[in-house]
Amino acid sequence: MLLGVIADDFTGASDIANTLAKGLPDQGGLVVAQFLGVPKGDTPTEIEAGVVSLKTRSIPAAEAIAQSLEALEWLRAQGCRQIVFKYCSTFDSTPDGNVGPVGEALATALGVHGVIACPAFPTLGRTVHQGHLFVHDRLLSESGMQNHPLTPMTDPDIRRWLARQTMNSVGLVTSQTVRKGADAVRQALAQAAERGETLVIADAATDEDLLTLGEACAYARLVTGGSGIALGLPSNFIASGVAKGTKVDFAGVSGPGAILAGSCSGATRQQIAIHSASHPAFAIDVDAVMAGRIGTAELISFIEANRSKAPLVYSSDDPAGVVAAQQKYGREAVARRLDTLFAETAQAAISGGVRRLVVAGGETSGAVAQVLDLGVLRIGPEIDPGVPILMNAEGTVALALKSGNFGSGDFFAKALNKLGGA
């Protein structure tokens, strides 16, 4: 492999795998595989980029570091020349974890400083200016992310946020430097390294900015950021002749489909409202789940009764409802029980013949992907920006793992259609 990615959740892993597989329109991308956890054996020889999907975003920092270093060791054993640490484009991380500690640990293991940290994803409105993260025209702390049930983002100054998590100083490459080109960015990163700054926030407001950052990182051993930071990375390998550039191909998977939604983001709640207006939907009652009155059997019964009608099962709620449940039962208890319920439901659904599965929410997708254990996942075409089709090696199961804030209003129906090859 040429490039290895360590992703802190499963939807984010799919997101960056999609970016690397697409590449640029006139070049194509890399041959990409996504792995659910650190593989036990070697990767297939034709794979040029491997994305290791971890579930480390919300666990204790020490555990996140240990898992990430294990992934790094495996990727280096596969011959990777460059490592990318991928986190969310909304920088989901509390002040005491995990982006900074994992980024520094990887940098230490690789012996590097002056490492780019850029969560920008302009296609979805995530931009960075003077070290502040915006979602469309709102500061991150006013975008709805301040209400995230696990990683509330209350400070848009991600340099300051990252400094709370790290041992070393955090640098900044401003937009003025980025607009001067790749050489100027490389020089700024080198100067940051001389000052002892391990991680360096980089401004980016457009895809052109990301391409400049990608060119500047052509020989960087470590890059960190959202999926946007990978936009220009395939070009570096193609230009050097070690990769030829490929186009994504997918014929579709036939069979019943279902949708599981655990995200409480505004985008997912809108998608639920649109889909449930014309398709059967089962709203999970958290009180009933915690009391043991609703479990896998009830959800599978609903899916089976509606298996030809794109059934939707969801636990999503507005911020007030989420807070009320967390106060009543405990944040971790609610999250753990719902993740387990969705994972067991997904496993039973696939065992029962479901072949197309759409999952909304990073934590929910992580729980589902871990229990399904589908092995090497190949990357298919993009459904919506940041969300590709994933297919197991046998071609018998197709997945869409969607971050909560991603996707158009009609995403659920559209995703099931595209998983079927439409």
C-alpha positions in Angstrom: 0.0 0.0 0.0 1.0 3.6 -0.6 -1.2 5.4 1.8 -2.8 4.4 5.1 -5.6 6.1 6.9 -6.4 5.8 10.6 -10.0 7.0 11.1 -11.6 7.6 14.5 -15.1 6.4 13.4 -16.7 4.3 10.7 -18.6 7.0 8.9 -15.5 9.1 8.8 -13.6 6.2 7.4 -16.1 5.8 4.6 -16.0 9.5 3.9 -12.2 9.6 3.4 -12.2 6.3 1.5 -14.6 7.9 -0.9 -12.4 10.9 -1.4 -9.3 8.8 -2.1 -11.2 6.5 -4.5 -12.7 9.4 -6.5 -9.5 11.4 -6.8 -9.8 14.3 -9.3 -12.2 14.0 -12.3 -9.4 14.0 -14.9 -7.1 11.6 -13.0 -9.2 9.1 -11.1 -8.2 7.9 -7.6 -6.5 5.1 -5.8 -7.6 1.5 -5.3 -9.1 1.7 -1.8 -10.2 -0.8 0.8 -11.8 -0.1 4.1 -11.1 -2.3 7.1 -13.3 -2.6 10.1 -10.7 -2.5 12.8 -7.0 -3.5 12.5 -6.7 -6.5 10.1 -5.0 -9.7 11.3 -3.3 -10.4 8.0 -1.8 -8.6 5.0 -3.9 -6.6 2.6 -4.6 -7.7 -1.0 -1.7 -6.7 -3.2 -3.8 -4.5 -5.5 -4.9 -2.1 -2.7 -3.1 1.3 -3.0 -4.8 2.9 0.0 -6.1 1.2 3.1 -8.5 2.9 5.6 -8.6 1.4 9.1 -11.9 2.2 10.7 -11.7 2.5 14.5 -14.3 3.6 17.0 -12.0 5.9 19.1 -13.7 9.3 19.0 -15.5 9.1 22.3 -13.4 6.5 24.3 -10.7 7.4 26.9 -7.7 9.1 25.3 -5.3 6.4 26.4 -7.4 3.7 24.7 -7.7 5.8 21.5 -3.9 6.2 21.4 -3.2 2.5 21.9 -5.7 1.5 19.1 -4.3 4.1 16.8 -0.7 3.1 17.3 -1.7 -0.5 16.6 -3.3 0.6 13.3 -0.1 2.6 12.5 2.1 -0.4 13.1 0.0 -2.5 10.7 -0.2 0.1 8.0 3.6 0.6 8.1 4.0 -3.1 7.8 2.0 -2.9 4.6 4.5 -0.5 3.2 2.6 2.8 3.5 4.6 5.8 2.7 2.1 8.3 4.1 -0.3 8.1 7.1 -3.5 10.2 7.5 -5.2 10.5 10.8 -8.8 11.3 9.9 -11.3 13.0 12.3 -14.6 14.7 11.8 -15.0 17.9 9.7 -16.7 19.4 12.8 -13.7 18.4 15.0 -15.9 16.3 17.3 -13.8 16.0 20.5 -14.1 17.1 24.1 -11.4 19.3 25.7 -9.8 16.3 27.3 -9.7 14.0 24.2 -9.0 12.6 21.5 -7.8 14.5 18.4 -4.8 16.1 20.0 -3.5 13.1 22.0 -3.8 10.7 19.1 -2.3 13.2 16.6 0.7 13.8 18.9 1.2 10.1 19.6 1.3 9.3 15.9 3.7 12.2 15.2 6.0 11.0 18.0 5.9 7.4 16.6 6.8 8.7 13.2 9.3 11.3 14.5 7.7 14.3 12.8 6.7 17.9 13.8 4.9 20.6 11.9 2.0 18.3 11.0 -1.1 19.8 9.2 -4.4 19.6 11.1 -7.2 20.7 8.8 -10.9 19.6 9.3 -12.2 21.7 6.3 -14.7 20.2 3.9 -16.0 23.1 1.8 -18.4 20.9 -0.2 -20.4 20.6 3.0 -19.8 24.1 4.3 -17.0 23.3 6.7 -14.3 26.0 6.4 -11.4 27.2 8.5 -10.4 30.9 8.7 -7.8 32.2 11.1 -8.0 28.9 13.0 -11.8 29.2 13.5 -14.1 26.5 12.2 -17.3 27.5 10.4 -20.3 25.4 9.3 -21.7 27.4 6.4 -22.1 30.9 7.7 -22.1 30.0 11.3 -19.3 29.5 13.8 -19.0 25.9 14.9 -20.3 26.8 18.4 -23.5 28.2 16.8 -24.1 25.5 14.2 -26.0 23.0 16.3 -22.8 21.1 17.2 -22.9 22.8 20.6 -25.8 20.4 21.3 -24.0 17.2 20.3 -24.9 14.5 22.9 -21.4 13.1 23.2 -19.0 15.7 21.9 -20.5 19.2 22.2 -18.4 21.8 20.4 -18.7 25.1 22.3 -15.5 26.8 21.0 -15.0 27.5 17.3 -11.3 28.4 17.8 -9.9 24.9 17.1 -6.3 26.0 17.7 -7.4 26.9 21.3 -9.5 23.7 21.5 -6.6 21.6 20.3 -4.2 23.3 22.7 -6.3 22.1 25.6 -5.6 18.5 24.5 -2.0 18.6 23.6 1.4 18.7 25.3 3.1 20.9 22.7 2.2 24.3 21.1 -0.3 24.4 18.3 0.6 26.3 15.2 -1.4 28.1 12.4 -1.0 28.4 8.7 -3.3 31.3 7.7 -5.2 31.7 4.5 -2.8 34.3 3.3 0.0 31.7 3.3 -2.2 29.0 1.7 -3.1 31.4 -1.1 0.7 31.9 -1.9 0.9 28.2 -2.9 2.3 24.9 -1.8 5.9 26.1 -1.4 4.8 28.8 1.1 2.8 26.2 3.1 5.8 23.8 3.2 8.0 26.6 4.5 5.4 27.6 7.1 5.2 24.0 8.3 9.0 23.7 8.5 9.1 26.9 10.6 6.4 25.5 12.9 8.4 22.4 13.4 11.5 24.4 14.3 9.3 26.2 17.0 8.4 22.8 18.4 4.8 22.9 17.2 3.7 19.3 16.5 0.2 20.0 15.1 -0.5 23.0 12.9 -4.0 24.2 12.1 -4.3 25.1 8.4 -6.9 27.5 7.0 -9.0 26.3 4.0 -12.2 27.7 2.5 -12.2 26.1 -0.9 -11.3 22.9 -2.7 -8.4 24.8 -4.3 -7.0 25.5 -0.8 -7.2 21.8 0.0 -5.4 20.9 -3.2 -2.7 23.4 -2.3 -2.4 21.7 1.2 -2.3 18.3 -0.5 0.5 19.3 -2.8 2.4 20.8 0.2 2.1 17.4 1.9 3.3 15.3 -1.0 6.2 14.0 1.1 4.8 14.4 4.5 4.9 11.2 6.6 1.8 12.3 8.6 -1.2 14.4 7.7 -4.3 15.0 9.9 -7.7 16.3 9.2 -11.2 15.7 7.8 -11.7 13.9 4.5 -11.2 17.1 2.6 -7.4 17.0 3.4 -7.2 13.9 1.3 -8.5 15.6 -1.8 -5.1 16.2 -3.4 -3.2 13.3 -2.0 -4.0 10.7 -4.8 -2.6 13.2 -7.3 0.8 13.1 -5.6 1.1 9.3 -6.1 -0.3 9.5 -9.6 2.1 12.3 -10.7 5.1 10.3 -9.3 4.1 7.3 -11.3 3.6 4.8 -8.5 -0.2 4.9 -9.0 -2.0 4.9 -12.3 -5.4 6.4 -11.3 -8.6 4.3 -11.4 -12.3 4.9 -11.7 -14.9 3.5 -9.2 -17.2 0.7 -10.6 -20.2 -0.9 -9.0 -23.0 -3.1 -10.3 -25.4 -3.0 -7.3 -26.6 -5.6 -4.8 -30.2 -6.9 -5.1 -32.3 -7.9 -2.1 -34.3 -6.3 0.7 -33.2 -3.1 2.3 -33.6 -1.3 5.6 -32.5 1.9 7.3 -31.3 2.3 10.9 -30.9 5.9 12.3 -29.3 6.7 15.6 -28.0 10.2 14.9 -29.8 13.2 16.5 -28.4 15.8 14.1 -30.7 18.2 12.4 -29.9 16.8 9.0 -30.8 13.2 10.1 -34.0 14.4 11.8 -35.0 16.1 8.6 -34.2 13.0 6.6 -36.3 10.9 9.0 -39.3 13.3 8.6 -39.1 13.1 4.8 -38.7 9.4 4.6 -41.4 8.5 7.2 -43.9 10.6 5.3 -44.1 7.9 2.6 -42.4 4.8 4.1 -43.0 2.7 7.2 -41.1 4.0 10.2 -40.6 2.7 13.8 -39.7 5.3 16.4 -37.7 3.7 19.3 -39.0 4.8 22.7 -35.9 5.2 24.9 -37.9 4.6 28.1 -39.2 1.3 26.7 -35.7 0.2 25.6 -34.2 1.0 29.0 -37.0 -0.9 30.7 -36.6 -3.9 28.5 -40.0 -3.6 26.8 -38.5 -3.0 23.3 -35.6 -5.0 22.0 -34.2 -6.6 18.8 -37.2 -8.9 18.3 -39.7 -6.0 18.0 -37.5 -4.1 15.6 -36.8 -7.2 13.4 -40.5 -8.0 13.4 -41.2 -4.5 12.0 -38.5 -4.8 9.4 -39.7 -8.2 8.2 -43.3 -7.0 8.0 -42.2 -4.1 5.7 -39.1 -5.6 4.0 -40.2 -4.5 0.5 -41.1 -0.9 1.6 -37.7 0.6 2.7 -38.5 0.4 6.4 -36.9 2.9 8.8 -36.0 2.3 12.5 -34.8 5.3 14.4 -34.0 6.6 17.9 -33.2 10.2 16.8 -34.7 12.9 19.0 -34.4 16.7 19.4 -31.8 18.1 21.8 -34.3 18.5 24.6 -35.4 14.9 24.4 -31.8 13.7 24.3 -30.9 15.7 27.4 -33.9 14.4 29.3 -33.0 10.8 28.5 -29.4 11.3 29.5 -30.3 13.0 32.8 -32.7 10.2 33.6 -30.5 7.2 32.7 -27.0 8.5 32.2 -25.4 9.5 29.0 -23.1 6.5 28.6 -25.9 4.1 29.6 -28.3 5.4 27.0 -25.6 5.4 24.2 -24.4 1.9 25.1 -27.9 0.4 25.1 -29.0 2.0 21.8 -25.7 1.1 20.1 -26.1 -2.5 21.2 -29.8 -2.5 20.1 -28.9 -1.2 16.6 -25.9 -3.6 16.3 -28.0 -6.6 17.2 -30.8 -5.5 14.9 -28.4 -5.1 12.0 -26.9 -8.5 12.6 -30.3 -10.2 12.7 -31.5 -8.3 9.7 -28.5 -9.4 7.5 -28.9 -12.9 8.8 -32.6 -12.7 7.8 -31.9 -11.7 4.2 -31.5 -7.9 4.2 -28.8 -7.1 1.6 -28.9 -3.3 1.5 -28.4 -1.5 4.8 -28.3 2.3 5.4 -27.0 3.4 8.8 -27.1 7.1 10.0 -24.8 8.3 12.8 -21.1 7.8 13.5 -21.5 5.9 16.8 -24.4 3.8 15.5 -22.5 3.0 12.3 -19.5 2.0 14.4 -21.5 -0.4 16.5 -23.2 -1.9 13.4 -20.0 -2.3 11.5 -18.2 -4.0 14.3 -20.8 -6.6 14.9 -21.3 -7.3 11.2 -17.6 -8.0 10.7 -17.8 -8.0 6.9 -14.0 -8.0 6.4 -12.5 -6.0 3.6 -14.9 -3.5 2.2 -14.6 -2.2 -1.3 -15.5 1.4 -2.1 -18.3 2.0 -4.6 -19.7 5.2 -6.1 -20.6 8.3 -4.0 -24.3 8.5 -2.9 -24.0 12.1 -1.6 -20.9 14.1 -0.8 -18.9 12.2 1.8 -21.0 9.0 1.7 -19.9 6.2 -0.6 -21.3 2.8 -1.2 -19.5 0.0 0.7 -19.6 -3.6 -0.4 -18.2 -6.8 1.1 -15.6 -8.8 -0.9 -18.3 -11.4 -1.9 -20.6 -8.7 -3.3 -23.5 -10.0 -1.2 -24.0 -7.0 1.1 -24.0 -3.3 0.4 -23.8 -0.6 3.0 -24.1 3.2 3.4 -22.7 4.5 6.7 -23.7 8.1 7.0 -22.4 10.7 9.4 -25.3 12.4 11.1 -25.0 15.8 9.3 -24.4 14.4 5.8 -26.8 13.7 3.0 -29.7 15.5 1.2 -33.2 15.4 2.6 -34.2 12.4 0.5 -31.0 10.5 1.3 -32.5 7.3 2.7 -34.5 6.4 -0.3 -31.8 7.5 -2.7 -29.2 5.5 -0.8 -31.2 2.3 -0.9 -31.8 2.8 -4.7 -28.1 3.3 -5.4 -27.1 0.4 -3.2 -29.2 -1.7 -5.6 -27.4 -0.2 -8.6 -30.1 2.3 -9.7 
